[in-house]
Amino acid sequence: MRSIRPSFTARGEHRGGRGARRRTSPVLGALALASALALTATACESGDTQADGQASASAASGEDGKFTIPDDIKDKLKEHGIDIDKWKNGAWKDWDRDDWLREAQDYINPIIEGLWDPERMRDADDPDTGVDENDLSGDQGVTDPTPEPVEAKAVSPAYHDNAPEAGKVFFDSPEGTMVCSATVVQDPAHPGKSNLVWTAGHCVHAGKKGGWYRNIAFVPSYNNAGETAEQLQDVTKEQVAPYGVWWGDWAQTSAQWIEQGGATGGDGAPYDFAVIHVTPENGSGGKSLEETVGSALPVDFNAPAVTKVDGITATGYPAASPYDGQALYQCQDKPGRLSISASDPTMYRIGCTMTGGSSGGGWVATGSDGKPALVSNTSIGPVSAGWLAGPRLGEAAQGVYDSVSKKFAGQ
């Protein structure tokens, strides 16, 4: 989560070593050269061709599932002092602000095979973002009373049997390895064969003061057997990632998030969403992500108004205390309204005790067609926990979604 001023925190936090909790940007997300988890936030309705996904070039996947980088992109990267071969050999660890790619069309995320091993995944932190409830006043649009906390309930393993679309997004940021939650969603261009993942914008892009996060990867049904942190100390990659590691070969968030998103103050929160297109690290036998996990959720961009939604279920892997990020949890509550700014869309808000790490996790409700659909994602919450807020998906979110789908429609 991201923080709204001194305390609105997006669900996620960075821990500098075991036990040490420190506030970081709520937007740990996608770096231009190699990121995979971030709070998605700005919309494509602005008409910005870079933000709406109409980039002129991107990385393409070869037959072996590995990236082939077009020469024009290589040349552009070299202008920033970036050599792809050196990048994959460790140069990605250089976070020089001058070389941190941030524009929508700059995204690139070369696969570094074996980077996300069980230990690195287990130790990833959550991007911390929170909100100071005192910053929310009655003249900022419509805000309902703060909801009572709803205790998060552990999802019964195997997670794949009970929440097959859920997983974790891992990425690298200047603060270290980070993690968010995410959801496999349907792709209208590839019915039944989607490779699309929905998360928060701050899980892929740092917002107005940064760029794309790096080494973005999605692991569906992470720790599917529900092992404890102690049990995960000595497991194989197949045990912790039974459906494989999927790298983000393209990520897109809203123009608003890129331009306005921030770690504090709730800046960009109503547009904090993102879509990642993924490809398998080691091949998948020709199967898509949706075919591999057996399910994908539809996304409803015309969900009922907040007051007409009977209940929303939020799913995620909370990592901040008292949780450790290894187990999947859910909260179910009737949403209320939260307005950060009168000029921005009103957000959904529910009572929930999930903490950092649950950022980007899917919110499911009965859609406009009467069937379960993804209607939001975890974006922000108070530093003290107790509730979560997520954007209500509308035209801006649909613009991001449609753009990524169309980009890969012929592939």
Secondary structure by P-SEA (a helix, b strand, c coil): cccccccccccbbbbccccbbbbcccccccccccccccbbbbbcccccccccccccbbbbbccccbbbbcaaaaaaaaaacccaaaaaaccccccccccccccccccccccccccccaaaaaacccbbbbbcccccccccccccccccbbbbbbcccccccccccbbbbbbccccccccbbbbbbbbccccccccbbbbbccccccccccccccbbbbbcccccccccccccccccccccccccbbbccbbbbbcccccccccccccccccccbbbbbbbccccccccccccccbbbbbbcccccccccccccccccccccccccccccccccbbbbbbccccccbbbbbbcccccccccbbbbccccccccccccccccccccccccccccccaaaaaaaaaaaaacccc
